[in-house]
């Protein structure tokens, strides 16, 4: 039960967590994806799901729109290299050859880094490839045909099940009305109305 997150997921998570939401393009539409990715990371930390990413992700997560801060460095290190949340996949010749075959055999044309991400996910046997990148999502059908689902975070089957909301409290009608019971209260009002009419 494993899924793969590519670099842009972690970069958007860092911007979101560090209050740089103004630097996230298309935030209104992307927010459900980002929040779902954060929930998936929390689930991974609890051991409920396994999240993998390539070593290249660590290289790509080096700044946020050119900004480098101590908090950003700590956040990336805690997520990517602590070994407690995400598992880094060591590069092999099989991964690089599979990246080539995406274009050569499967007609999935991606940049070298993106092909490496997808090949790593495939070689690792991941069930889902989490991304918001249209470069992947436009090729969703071809990627799905390889046995891995290319999806946004909020479409993941591995999202933890939210507990149902607490039921509303039971209201004691008698107490609420401050009278005997609902039907008697109605009878008393009818009697009062009849007396007013008689007068």
C-alpha distance (Angstrom), angle and dihedral (degrees) to the residues before:
residue distance angle dihedral
X1 . . .
X2 3.79 . .
X3 3.78 139.2 .
X4 3.78 135.2 -168.2
X5 3.81 127.7 -130.2
X6 3.78 119.4 -164.6
X7 3.82 124.8 -144.9
X8 3.81 100.1 -90.8
X9 3.83 90.2 61.5
X10 3.80 91.2 60.0
X11 3.81 93.1 43.5
X12 3.82 91.8 53.0
X13 3.82 90.9 45.0
X14 3.82 90.0 53.4
X15 3.82 92.3 49.4
X16 3.80 90.4 48.0
X17 3.81 94.9 47.1
X18 3.81 93.6 45.4
X19 3.81 94.5 50.3
X20 3.81 96.1 -106.4
X21 3.80 95.1 127.3
X22 3.82 90.1 135.5
X23 3.82 86.4 67.6
X24 3.84 93.3 56.6
X25 3.78 111.9 95.0
X26 3.81 116.2 -136.0
X27 3.82 91.1 6.8
X28 3.83 94.6 166.8
X29 3.80 90.8 62.6
X30 3.79 97.7 30.2
X31 3.83 98.1 51.4
X32 3.86 96.3 84.6
X33 3.83 88.3 52.4
X34 3.82 92.4 49.6
X35 3.80 94.4 45.9
X36 3.81 89.7 49.1
X37 3.83 90.6 50.8
X38 3.81 89.3 52.7
X39 3.83 90.1 51.0
X40 3.80 90.0 49.7
X41 3.82 90.7 51.8
X42 3.82 89.5 50.5
X43 3.82 89.4 50.7
X44 3.82 90.3 49.4
X45 3.80 90.9 51.8
X46 3.83 88.3 54.4
X47 3.81 90.9 49.2
X48 3.81 94.1 -112.7
X49 3.82 94.8 121.4
X50 3.81 136.9 11.8
X51 3.80 117.7 -124.2
X52 3.80 118.5 -165.7
X53 3.78 132.2 -172.1
X54 3.81 135.2 169.4
X55 3.80 125.1 -101.0
X56 3.80 86.6 -112.6
X57 3.83 88.1 69.6
X58 3.78 88.9 65.9
X59 3.80 89.5 53.2
X60 3.81 93.0 47.9
X61 3.84 94.6 48.8
X62 3.79 96.1 72.9
X63 3.82 104.3 114.2
X64 3.81 143.5 6.8
X65 3.81 108.8 -124.1
X66 3.80 88.5 -34.6
X67 3.81 93.9 -46.8
X68 3.80 119.0 123.4
X69 3.81 119.0 -172.4
X70 3.80 135.9 165.7
X71 3.82 90.2 -115.5
X72 3.80 91.2 52.5
X73 3.82 91.5 50.3
X74 3.81 91.5 48.9
X75 3.80 92.2 48.1
X76 3.80 95.0 49.8
X77 3.81 92.0 45.4
X78 3.81 93.5 47.8
X79 3.81 92.2 50.6
X80 3.79 102.2 36.3
X81 3.80 109.5 29.9
X82 3.78 107.6 21.7
X83 3.80 90.4 86.1
X84 3.82 89.2 -135.6
X85 3.80 100.1 95.4
X86 3.80 114.2 14.2
X87 3.79 128.0 30.8
X88 3.81 115.3 -140.0
X89 3.81 114.6 -140.3
X90 3.79 114.1 -137.8
X91 3.81 113.7 -127.2
X92 3.80 118.6 -110.6
X93 3.77 136.3 178.2
X94 3.82 87.5 -108.7
X95 3.81 90.2 61.6
X96 3.81 93.3 48.9
X97 3.81 91.7 47.6
X98 3.79 90.5 48.5
X99 3.82 88.7 51.5
X100 3.81 88.6 56.0
X101 3.79 92.0 47.6
X102 3.80 91.9 55.9
X103 3.82 87.6 72.9
X104 3.80 99.6 27.0
X105 3.80 98.1 48.8
X106 3.81 109.3 13.1
X107 3.82 100.5 36.8
X108 3.82 91.4 -125.4
X109 3.80 104.1 142.8
X110 3.81 112.1 -162.9
X111 3.80 135.6 152.5
X112 3.80 114.9 -90.3
X113 3.83 93.1 -101.1
X114 3.81 94.1 45.6
X115 3.81 91.6 47.3
X116 3.80 87.8 51.0
X117 3.82 91.0 52.7
X118 3.80 93.5 50.3
X119 3.81 93.3 43.0
X120 3.82 89.9 51.5
X121 3.80 90.9 52.0
X122 3.81 91.6 48.4
X123 3.80 94.8 45.4
X124 3.83 89.5 49.3
X125 3.81 93.0 52.8
X126 3.81 95.8 -119.0
X127 3.80 117.5 172.1
X128 3.80 96.8 -151.1
X129 3.80 135.1 35.0
X130 3.81 108.4 -155.3
X131 3.80 115.4 -152.9
X132 3.79 143.6 134.0
X133 3.80 91.5 -158.6
X134 3.81 113.3 119.8
X135 3.80 89.0 -151.1
X136 3.81 86.2 73.4
X137 3.80 100.2 29.2
X138 3.83 93.7 54.8
X139 3.81 87.0 58.3
X140 3.79 92.8 44.8
X141 3.82 96.4 124.1
X142 3.80 93.8 51.6
X143 3.82 91.3 45.6
X144 3.81 92.3 47.2
X145 3.82 88.2 53.3
X146 3.83 88.1 63.1
X147 3.81 90.1 62.8
X148 3.80 100.8 -98.2
X149 3.82 127.1 98.8
X150 3.83 115.6 -128.1
X151 3.80 103.1 -151.2
X152 3.79 146.5 146.5
X153 3.79 117.7 -100.9
X154 3.80 96.5 -102.7
X155 3.82 89.8 55.6
X156 3.81 93.4 60.6
X157 3.79 119.5 123.3
X158 3.80 88.5 -149.4
X159 3.81 96.6 66.1
X160 3.80 110.0 124.3
X161 3.78 114.0 -104.0
X162 3.78 110.0 -106.4
X163 3.81 113.3 -127.1
X164 3.80 112.9 -112.3
X165 3.79 115.2 -99.4
X166 3.79 117.3 -97.0
X167 3.80 111.0 -90.6
X168 3.80 115.4 -109.0
X169 3.80 113.8 -93.7
X170 3.81 116.9 -94.4
X171 3.78 108.9 -107.1
X172 3.79 119.7 -144.3
X173 3.81 101.9 -138.2
X174 3.82 93.2 -160.4
X175 3.79 91.3 55.8
X176 3.79 91.8 43.5
X177 3.82 92.1 53.6
X178 3.78 93.9 38.3
X179 3.82 89.4 -136.5
X180 3.80 140.5 95.9
X181 3.78 98.3 -81.0
X182 3.75 140.0 -43.3
X183 3.81 97.1 -90.5
X184 3.81 96.1 44.9
X185 3.77 89.6 49.0
X186 3.78 88.6 56.1
X187 3.84 91.7 48.7
X188 3.80 91.6 51.6
X189 3.80 90.9 52.0
X190 3.81 90.5 50.3
X191 3.82 91.0 50.4
X192 3.81 90.9 49.9
X193 3.82 90.4 49.9
X194 3.83 90.7 50.2
X195 3.83 91.1 51.2
X196 3.81 90.8 51.2
X197 3.81 89.4 50.8
X198 3.85 93.0 49.8
X199 3.81 90.9 53.6
